[in-house]
Amino acid sequence: MQLPAALHELIDQALDGIPLADLRSASARLSARYRAETRDGRAHVSDDLAARAYLAVRMPATFAAIRASLDAVRDMLPDFSPGSVLDVGAGPGTALFAARDCWPRISRATLIEGSALMRRWGEALVAASSFEGAAWQSADLASMPPALTPHDLVILAYVLDELAQDQRGPLIARLWEATADTLVVVEPGTPAGWSRILEVRDQLIAAGAHLVAPCPHALTCPLRAPDWCHFARRVARSRMHRRIKDADVPWEDEKFIYIAASRHAPRAVAARVIAPVMARGGTVALKLCEHTGVAREHLLSKRNGAAFKAARRLAWGDCVGEHALFPADSAV
C-alpha cells in the first residue's frame, strides 16, 4: 500500500530543501519515541523538523494501518457510505485522507488536533488536496468537551498510547456518543496496543455497540499473553523515505491493531485470520478467531477439497464467510 499520488507529491514538496542528515536525525528520535511508547509529558512531534520527518516516515505507515482497518469496515458493512468523518487526534489529517480514499463521497470532516504544529501541517495538506469540507479544532484529548457533533464515521488512530489509563474511558464514551454510525480505533500492533484495544472493546460492548471488525464475536477474547491480536500492512517506501531510513528494502511492514464498532449489525462471518497464512507444498496452515469465541489453528491439505482452495486464497486479516467453516478434523 502507498499514499495517494497527490498526497505523496505534497509531502515531497514539504521535504524539499531540508538537509538529509537533519531528517535522518529527527526520524531516528521520532521512531525511538514511538517504539518505546514514551509518555513523558512532551509531544512526540516537538518541532517543525520532527513534523517533516513524521510526514516522511510515519504518515505513510499510519495511513496504511487506518486504510486497512477501514477496508475491513467496508467489507463488513457493505451498505455503509459515510458522508461525514470526525478525526480525533488528527495529526496532519492522515485518517481523513484514508477515509476519503475508501469513501470518496465524504464531504464534511471535523479534525481535532491539540498540537498547533501538526494542525498547521494538516491544514496545509488538506487545503492543498482541494477538499473544502474540513473544519479544524484544537482540544486537549485528556479533557475534551462533553458533547461533540455526531458524524457518520469517527476515527481515533494512534492516540490512546499517549493518554493515561484513566483518561481513555471518558474519551471513548464521548466519541461513541458522537458516532452516528461507526467508530474505528487504531493502535500500534504491540501487546500494549492490544491491551488498550481490549479495554475499548469491553467498553463498547457494555455500551451496546455491535462489533464490526476484527472480532467475529462479542465473547471474551480467546487470546492470552504472550500471544496477542494484531495485523500488518506492507507499506511502499518512497525514495526519500528509503534515504532517510538508509534502507535498501523498498517496503516496510506496519503492525497495528484496531477495533471497529457500529450502531448497526454487520454481516455475519465464521472467523477471521489472525496470523500470517503459512502455505507449504500441499498444505495451508491458518490461525482463526472463530465466531464461537475460540481461537485455533487449522491445517488443510488437498484432500480437504474446497476448504483447501478457500484457505489458499486467504491472507492475514481476512474474514471467512458465514458458511465457510473449515472441517473439524483440520484443527490442530
N, C-alpha and C positions, 0 to 999 in steps of 0.2 A: 504494500500500500504506500502511496505517496500523497503529498499535499496537492490540492488542485493547482493547475499550472499558474493561474493568475495569482494565487496566494504565494506560491513559490517565488514568482518574479518579484513580488512586493518585498519579501524577506531578503532576497538578494540585493535589492536596492538599499535596504536598511543596513546591510553589512558592507556596502561599498565604501572603500577608503579606510576601513578600520584595520589596523595592523594585525596580521595573523597571530603573532605572538601574544598580543593582548587578548584576543578572542580565545586562544588556547588556555591561557591562564584563568580567565573568567569562567570558561566552560568547566575546567577541572574543579574549581571551587564549588561551582553550582552542582555538578554531579556528585561531589562528595557529600554535600548537604542533603541532597535528595536520597542518596543511597542510605545514609545514616538516619534519615527521617528526623533531622535535627530540629528541636524546638527550644530555642534559647532566647526568645523574645525578639529576635531580629528576622526580617524578611529574607527569604531565600534570594530574591532578586532585589539587591540593595542599591544599585546604581545603574546608570544608563548602559555601561559596558556589559554588566551582567544581564540586563534586559535583552540586549542584542544577541548575546550568547544563548540566552533562552530561546529566542526566535530561531536560531540556527540549529540547536541540538535537542531541545526539549519539546518545542512546539510540534514538530513532525510526529514524534512518538506519542505525545498526548493526543493529538488529532487521531492517530491510528487507533488508539485504545478506545476513545469515545466513539469513533465511527464504527468500530467492530461491535460495540455494545448496542448502538442504535440499529445496526443491521439485524441483531438478534431480536430487538423490539419489533422491527418491521416484519420480520418473519413470523413472530408470534401473534402480532396484531395487524393482520393484513389490511384491515379497513381503517386503521389509524392514519390520519393525514393531517398533522398539526398545522395550524396557521400562525401560532404564536409560541415563543420559547422564552423561558426565564433561565438565564445562565448565571449561576451564583458562584462567586469566586472566579470570575470570568477570565482573569488574566488578560491576554491580548485578544480575547474573543474566540479562542480555539473551539469551544463547544458550539458556538453559533455557526462557525464555518462548517463543522462536521454535520450539524443538524440540517443546514441548508443544502449540503451535498447529498444528504439522504432524502430530504423532503424539500424540493425546490419551491414549493408553494408557500413556505413560511414567509410571512410579510411583516411580522411585528416581533420585536425582540427587546427584552429588558435585560441589561447586563449589569451585574452588581460586582464591583471590584474595589477593595479597600486601598490598594496601592495606587497612589496618584501616578507614579511612574508607569506601571503596567497599564493603567487605564488610558494614559496618553497614547501609548503604542497601540492599544486596542482600538481606540477611537480613530487613529490614523489608518490602520489596516482595514477596518470595517468601512470607513468612508471611501477609501481608495477602491474597495471592491464594488462600489456602486449600489450597495444595499442601503436604502433610505429609511428603513423602518426601525433603526436601533436607537434606544434610549439608554444612556449610561447613568449609573448611580454609584455613589460612594457609601459604603456601610462597613462597620465593624461586624464581621460574621459572628463574633462571640456575643454580641448584644444587638442583634438585628431587631427592627421594629416588629411588633406582634402581628401585623397584618401586611400581606403583600397581594397585589392584584393577581387574580388567577390567570394562569397561562395553560395552554393545552399540554405543553411539554416543559418539564422542569429538570434541569441538569445541575448536578453538583459533582464536579470532577477534580480529583486530586486536591481536596480541601480538608477533609476530616483529619488527615495526618498532621495538620497544622493547628488543630484545636485541642484543648484539654478535654478529657473524657466527659466531664460534667457539662461541657458546652455543646456536645454533639447532639444529644437527645432533643433539647429545646429547638435547635436549628432544624433538625429533621421534621419535628412536629410542625413548625412554621411552613416549611417547604411543602409538606403534604397538604396542609390547608390551602396552599396556593396552587395546588395541582388540580387542574380541571380534568385531566385525563391520565397522564403518565409521568412518573418520576423516575429518573435514572441517576444512580450514584455510582461513581467510578473511583477506585483507589488503586495504588500500586499493588502488583501481584506478589506481595510478600506475606509471610504468616501474620504479621501485624496488620497489614491491609485487609486480609481475610477476616481477622478477628473484628475489625471495625465494621466490615460489611455484615457480619453475623449479627452485631448489635442493631444495625439498621434494619436488617431482615426481621428480627424479632419484634422491633417496634412497629414496623409497617403491618405485619400480620396482626398484631394486637389492635391496630387501628382499623382493621377490616379491609386492608388492601388486598388485591389479587396479585400474587407473584407472577410476573411475566417471564423473566429470564434472569439468570441461567437455570434457576431451580425448577424442576418439573413437578414439584410438590411443595406444600407448605408444612410438611412434617419436620421433625428435628433433623438438622443437618447430620448425615451419617459419617462425615469425615472427622477424624480425630488426629490431634498432633502426634507425631511430627508431620503428618500429611496435611495438606491444605488445598483449598479450591482456588485455582487461578487459570488464566488463559494467556495466550501470546499472539501477537500480530507482528508479522515481518514488515519492517519499515525500510523503504528505499532511502539511502543516504544521498544527499546532493553532493556535488563536487566540493563545495565549501564545507559541508558537514564532514566529509572524509578528511579534508585538510586540517580542520580544527581538531578532530579526534586523532589525527595522524594514523588513519585506518586504511588498510588495503581492501577489506571486505566492503562491498557496496551496499550492505544492508545491516540492520541490527534487529533483534527481537525485543519488542516491548512487552513485558509481562504485566498483566493487570487483572483485577477482579472487579466485578460490578454486581449491582442488583437493580432490577427494573420492576416497578410495581405500578398497577393501574387501577382505576375505578371500574374497569370493565374486565371481564374474564377473558383470558387469552385462549387460543385454540389448544386443545388437549394434545399432549405428546407423551410418548412412552418413556423417554430418557434423554439425557444429554451426555455427550462425550466430554469427559473431564480430565483427559490426559492425552498426550500425543498418541496417535494411532500407529501401531507397530505392524508393518507388513513385511513378512519374511518368507520368501519362497511361496509355498502354497497355503500360508496361514495369515490370519489377521487377528491381532490382539487389541481389544477395546476395553477401556475402563469407563463404565457408565454410572451416572447417578440416575436411578430409575424412579418412576412415578410412585412406586410403592414405598419410597423413603429409604431404599437400600442402595449402597454403592458397591459394585462388584465388577470384577474383570471377566471378560468373555474371550475365549479362544475359538476361532472359527476356521474351518478348512473347506476345501472344495466339496466335501461330502455334505456340507450344510446348505448347498444349493443356493437358493435365492437370498438367504440370510448372509451367506459369504459374499455374494456380489454386492449386496447393500452395504456391508461393512467396508468393503474396499473403496466405496465412494465417500465415506465419512472422513471428516477431519476434526481435529481438536476444537471443541466449542460448538460443534453442530448438534442440533436436536434430532432425535429419532422419532419418526412419525408415530401416530397414535396406535397403528396396527402393526408396527414393525418390531415387535418384541422378538428377541433372539431366543433360540431353543434353550431349555433348561440345562441340557447336557453340555452346553458351551461354557457354562460358568466354571471358573477356576478359583 
